Amino acid sequence: MKKIVLVTVTALFFTTAAVAQSQTETKKLFLNAELSGLNVNFTPSPFTLDASVGGGYFITNHLALRAQLGLSYVSGTNINFGIGGRYYLGGLFLDALFNGANTGRDNAGKRQLEFGARGALGYAIFLNDHVAFEPAVTLGKRFVKNSDIQAGLNATFSIYF
């Protein structure tokens, strides 16, 4: 039984890597919908949940510039946005995103805008030639006082064309 599972996982890995090579070529696009949360913080902080949509354009083989827009729930609803890049190594990908969030109003009634950065390591599991499920592990940091580093999980569905 162990051998069957090992052979199946190995075949899935190489098949996905081969499809990923053709989908990550120059001048191709992708659109995605992402759900992230299950964050683990290194200091006590509230539960967070993010839902976003985005897309990217491959400027060279395996390297895409990308943008994202979404909503997050952190003790209230926030609008977030980001720009960054993604690099594919077969089915594996490295993702970097510089992001911002409108976190509502401060005590003086002024709108607050927070910036941060997030990195992710994930794997693109191609369900067919154009659709992939992309789970990832993330690390993020906001550029505000007393902000902690957050580790989390992402579940993303992407369409490549």
C-alpha positions in Angstrom: 0.0 0.0 0.0 2.8 2.4 0.8 4.4 1.8 -2.6 1.1 2.6 -4.4 0.8 5.9 -2.5 4.4 6.8 -3.1 4.1 6.0 -6.9 0.9 8.0 -7.1 2.4 11.1 -5.3 5.5 10.9 -7.5 3.4 10.7 -10.7 1.3 13.6 -9.6 4.4 15.7 -8.8 6.0 15.1 -12.2 2.7 15.5 -14.1 2.0 18.8 -12.4 5.5 20.0 -12.9 5.3 19.3 -16.7 1.9 21.2 -17.0 3.2 24.1 -14.9 6.2 24.5 -17.3 3.8 25.2 -20.2 1.5 27.4 -18.2 4.2 29.7 -16.9 5.7 30.9 -20.2 6.2 34.5 -21.2 3.1 36.5 -22.1 0.7 34.2 -20.4 -1.9 35.3 -17.7 -3.5 33.9 -14.7 -6.4 34.9 -12.5 -6.9 33.6 -9.0 -9.3 33.5 -6.0 -7.6 33.1 -2.6 -8.8 32.3 0.8 -6.3 32.6 3.6 -6.5 32.4 7.4 -5.7 29.9 10.1 -2.9 32.3 11.0 -0.5 31.4 13.8 0.8 34.5 15.5 3.9 34.7 17.6 2.2 37.0 20.1 -1.5 37.0 21.1 -3.7 38.6 18.4 -7.2 38.2 17.0 -8.3 35.6 14.4 -7.9 36.7 10.8 -9.5 35.6 7.6 -8.8 37.0 4.1 -10.6 36.5 0.8 -9.1 38.1 -2.4 -9.0 38.0 -6.1 -6.0 38.8 -8.2 -4.1 38.0 -11.3 -0.7 38.1 -12.9 1.3 38.4 -16.2 4.4 36.4 -17.0 7.1 38.8 -18.0 9.6 36.0 -18.5 9.3 32.3 -18.3 8.3 31.3 -14.8 8.3 34.9 -13.4 5.0 36.8 -13.1 4.1 40.2 -11.8 0.9 40.2 -9.9 -1.8 42.3 -8.2 -4.4 41.5 -5.6 -7.5 43.1 -4.1 -9.6 41.6 -1.3 -11.4 41.8 2.1 -10.0 40.7 5.4 -11.5 40.2 8.8 -9.4 41.3 11.7 -11.7 42.5 14.5 -13.7 44.2 11.7 -13.7 44.2 8.0 -10.8 45.7 6.0 -10.1 46.3 2.4 -6.7 45.1 1.3 -4.6 45.4 -1.9 -1.2 44.3 -3.0 1.4 44.1 -5.8 4.3 41.6 -6.1 5.7 38.8 -8.0 5.6 35.0 -8.2 8.4 32.6 -9.4 7.7 29.0 -10.4 10.2 26.2 -10.0 8.3 23.3 -11.7 5.2 23.0 -9.6 6.6 24.9 -6.6 6.3 28.6 -6.4 7.7 31.5 -4.4 5.4 34.5 -3.9 6.2 37.9 -2.6 3.6 40.6 -2.0 3.8 44.1 -0.7 0.3 44.9 0.6 -1.7 47.6 2.2 -5.0 47.6 4.1 -7.6 50.2 4.9 -8.1 49.4 8.6 -11.0 51.8 9.3 -10.7 55.0 11.4 -8.4 55.8 14.3 -9.5 57.5 17.6 -9.4 60.9 15.9 -11.7 59.8 13.1 -8.9 59.7 10.4 -8.8 56.8 8.0 -5.9 54.4 8.7 -3.8 52.8 6.0 -1.3 50.1 7.0 1.4 48.5 4.8 3.1 45.2 5.0 4.8 42.4 3.2 4.0 38.7 2.8 6.0 35.8 1.4 4.6 32.4 0.5 5.9 29.0 -0.5 3.4 26.8 -2.3 2.7 24.1 -4.8 0.5 24.3 -8.0 -1.6 21.2 -8.4 -3.0 21.4 -11.9 -6.4 19.9 -12.1 -6.4 20.2 -15.9 -4.4 22.3 -18.4 -5.7 25.6 -17.2 -7.0 25.2 -13.6 -4.7 24.8 -10.6 -5.3 24.4 -6.8 -2.4 26.1 -5.1 -2.0 25.5 -1.3 0.7 27.6 0.3 2.4 28.4 3.7 2.8 32.2 4.3 4.8 34.5 6.5 3.7 38.1 6.8 4.6 41.3 8.6 2.8 44.6 8.9 4.9 47.8 9.1 3.3 49.2 12.2 4.4 49.4 15.8 4.0 46.3 17.9 3.2 44.2 14.9 4.1 40.5 15.0 5.1 38.1 12.3 2.2 35.9 11.1 2.4 32.5 9.7 -0.6 31.2 7.8 -2.1 28.9 5.2 -3.6 29.8 1.8 -5.9 28.0 -0.5 -6.0 29.4 -4.0 -7.7 28.4 -7.2 -6.0 29.8 -10.4 -7.0 29.9 -14.0 -4.1 30.1 -16.5 -4.5 31.2 -20.1 
